[in-house]
Amino acid sequence: MEYQTYRPHTDLSAFIKCYWTLESPEEEKAQKQTIVPDGCMEMIFHYGDLYRQYTGKATSIIQPRCFVFGQLSQPLEIEPTGATGIFAIRFHPEGFTPFATIPIKTMENRAVPLTELFGEKGNDIAQKILTASTTHKRITLIETFLSEYLANTDVINDIVKSVVDTIITANGQLSIHEISEQQNINRRKLERNFALAIGLSPKQLSKTIRLQATLKLLLNKQFASFTHLAYEAEYYDQAHFIKDFKEFTGLTPKEFYNDNLKLSALFYKD
């Protein structure tokens, strides 16, 4: 697999974390891959073959060619149907807010076709991205599209942005009560604002960010034992650590470490 990331233009950096591409040849025997929630929504363009998305133990769907995937609150299992060619935009946790045309909460764990979000404009940008010959051209096209869309849209809620920054800086280790006191905001108001802007509660985002920090230690083998890993992430105890880990990955820490999760290693390893 060849995975590359690219920085957005300064004007869009408040909304977009990065652009990324993934290419790989068709596998002789396709393998399921697990995508772990990271608190970021993504806009995906499959210029290669499509991916199968598993919706249950024995059920699956073929993903749309171009879509925005809402917030993940559970592990996502996917599998290539052929050669991979993906161009994607990874938004900051609150970054898709200005571009959303439907409630973000309704997009949770769902691949929403661009036509459902942007109508004919969605179809138009999809065709341009899919037929572009280079990543540079794709980036130019999507930045033009998003910049025009942004021109008539309100900016992100300052409170949400501030709280997201606090959660990320603390690696998700602060309680919502502590965050509410720091920001001097009522907890219920904070949760309402998060539901509208991010599609996750502050607690859900904190758990996701905490797990991401733990995954980086795990994937980089920066731990002496799983007990040490739980301690570093300030989980209450080992049972709490395993429970949260399995909720977001579908595996125990030991199972995850022993498994060959290629996409996780690409996306979350430094």
FENVENRA-V690065 format. One record per residue. N is the residue number from 0. RES is the residue in three letters. SS is DSSP state (A for helix, B for strand, O for the rest). PHI is phi as a letter, one per 40 degrees, with the letter a starting at -180 (* if undefined). Layout:
# FENVENRA-V690065
N_RES_SS_PHI / N_RES_SS_PHI
This chain:
# FENVENRA-V690065
0_MET_O_* / 1_GLU_B_b / 2_TYR_B_b / 3_GLN_B_b / 4_THR_B_b / 5_TYR_B_a / 6_ARG_O_c / 7_PRO_O_c / 8_HIS_O_c / 9_THR_A_d / 10_ASP_A_c / 11_LEU_A_b / 12_SER_O_c / 13_ALA_O_c / 14_PHE_O_b / 15_ILE_B_b / 16_LYS_B_c / 17_CYS_B_a / 18_TYR_B_b / 19_TRP_B_a / 20_THR_B_b / 21_LEU_B_b / 22_GLU_B_b / 23_SER_B_a / 24_PRO_O_c / 25_GLU_O_c / 26_GLU_O_c / 27_GLU_O_c / 28_LYS_O_b / 29_ALA_O_c / 30_GLN_O_b / 31_LYS_O_c / 32_GLN_B_b / 33_THR_B_b / 34_ILE_B_c / 35_VAL_O_c / 36_PRO_O_d / 37_ASP_O_b / 38_GLY_O_g / 39_CYS_O_b / 40_MET_O_c / 41_GLU_B_b / 42_MET_B_b / 43_ILE_B_b / 44_PHE_B_b / 45_HIS_B_c / 46_TYR_O_c / 47_GLY_O_b / 48_ASP_O_c / 49_LEU_O_c / 50_TYR_B_b / 51_ARG_B_c / 52_GLN_B_b / 53_TYR_B_c / 54_THR_O_b / 55_GLY_O_a / 56_LYS_O_c / 57_ALA_O_b / 58_THR_O_b / 59_SER_B_a / 60_ILE_B_b / 61_ILE_B_c / 62_GLN_O_c / 63_PRO_O_c / 64_ARG_O_c / 65_CYS_B_b / 66_PHE_B_a / 67_VAL_B_b / 68_PHE_B_c / 69_GLY_O_c / 70_GLN_O_c / 71_LEU_O_c / 72_SER_O_b / 73_GLN_O_a / 74_PRO_O_c / 75_LEU_B_b / 76_GLU_B_b / 77_ILE_B_b / 78_GLU_B_a / 79_PRO_B_c / 80_THR_O_b / 81_GLY_O_a / 82_ALA_O_c / 83_THR_B_c / 84_GLY_B_a / 85_ILE_B_b / 86_PHE_B_b / 87_ALA_B_a / 88_ILE_B_b / 89_ARG_B_b / 90_PHE_B_c / 91_HIS_O_c / 92_PRO_O_d / 93_GLU_O_b / 94_GLY_O_c / 95_PHE_O_c / 96_THR_A_d / 97_PRO_A_c / 98_PHE_A_b / 99_ALA_O_c / 100_THR_O_b / 101_ILE_O_b / 102_PRO_O_d / 103_ILE_A_c / 104_LYS_A_c / 105_THR_A_c / 106_MET_A_c / 107_GLU_O_d / 108_ASN_O_f / 109_ARG_O_b / 110_ALA_B_c / 111_VAL_B_b / 112_PRO_B_d / 113_LEU_A_c / 114_THR_A_c / 115_GLU_A_c / 116_LEU_A_c / 117_PHE_A_b / 118_GLY_O_g / 119_GLU_A_c / 120_LYS_A_c / 121_GLY_A_c / 122_ASN_A_c / 123_ASP_A_c / 124_ILE_A_c / 125_ALA_A_c / 126_GLN_A_c / 127_LYS_A_c / 128_ILE_A_c / 129_LEU_A_c / 130_THR_A_c / 131_ALA_O_c / 132_SER_O_c / 133_THR_O_b / 134_THR_A_c / 135_HIS_A_d / 136_LYS_A_c / 137_ARG_A_c / 138_ILE_A_c / 139_THR_A_c / 140_LEU_A_c / 141_ILE_A_c / 142_GLU_A_c / 143_THR_A_c / 144_PHE_A_c / 145_LEU_A_c / 146_SER_A_c / 147_GLU_A_c / 148_TYR_A_c / 149_LEU_A_c / 150_ALA_O_d / 151_ASN_O_b / 152_THR_O_b / 153_ASP_O_c / 154_VAL_O_c / 155_ILE_O_c / 156_ASN_O_d / 157_ASP_A_c / 158_ILE_A_c / 159_VAL_A_c / 160_LYS_A_d / 161_SER_A_c / 162_VAL_A_c / 163_VAL_A_d / 164_ASP_A_d / 165_THR_A_c / 166_ILE_A_c / 167_ILE_A_c / 168_THR_A_c / 169_ALA_O_c / 170_ASN_O_f / 171_GLY_O_g / 172_GLN_O_c / 173_LEU_O_c / 174_SER_O_c / 175_ILE_A_c / 176_HIS_A_c / 177_GLU_A_c / 178_ILE_A_c / 179_SER_A_c / 180_GLU_A_c / 181_GLN_A_c / 182_GLN_A_c / 183_ASN_O_f / 184_ILE_O_b / 185_ASN_O_c / 186_ARG_A_c / 187_ARG_A_c / 188_LYS_A_c / 189_LEU_A_c / 190_GLU_A_c / 191_ARG_A_c / 192_ASN_A_c / 193_PHE_A_c / 194_ALA_A_d / 195_LEU_A_c / 196_ALA_A_c / 197_ILE_O_b / 198_GLY_O_g / 199_LEU_O_b / 200_SER_O_c / 201_PRO_A_d / 202_LYS_A_c / 203_GLN_A_c / 204_LEU_A_c / 205_SER_A_c / 206_LYS_A_c / 207_THR_A_c / 208_ILE_A_c / 209_ARG_A_c / 210_LEU_A_c / 211_GLN_A_d / 212_ALA_A_c / 213_THR_A_c / 214_LEU_A_c / 215_LYS_A_c / 216_LEU_A_c / 217_LEU_A_c / 218_LEU_A_c / 219_ASN_O_c / 220_LYS_O_f / 221_GLN_O_c / 222_PHE_O_a / 223_ALA_O_c / 224_SER_O_a / 225_PHE_A_c / 226_THR_A_c / 227_HIS_A_c / 228_LEU_A_c / 229_ALA_A_c / 230_TYR_A_c / 231_GLU_A_c / 232_ALA_O_c / 233_GLU_O_f / 234_TYR_O_c / 235_TYR_O_d / 236_ASP_O_a / 237_GLN_A_c / 238_ALA_A_c / 239_HIS_A_c / 240_PHE_A_d / 241_ILE_A_c / 242_LYS_A_c / 243_ASP_A_c / 244_PHE_A_c / 245_LYS_A_c / 246_GLU_A_c / 247_PHE_A_c / 248_THR_A_b / 249_GLY_O_g / 250_LEU_O_b / 251_THR_O_c / 252_PRO_A_d / 253_LYS_A_c / 254_GLU_A_c / 255_PHE_A_c / 256_TYR_A_c / 257_ASN_A_c / 258_ASP_O_c / 259_ASN_O_b / 260_LEU_O_c / 261_LYS_A_c / 262_LEU_A_c / 263_SER_A_c / 264_ALA_A_c / 265_LEU_A_c / 266_PHE_A_c / 267_TYR_A_b / 268_LYS_O_c / 269_ASP_O_c
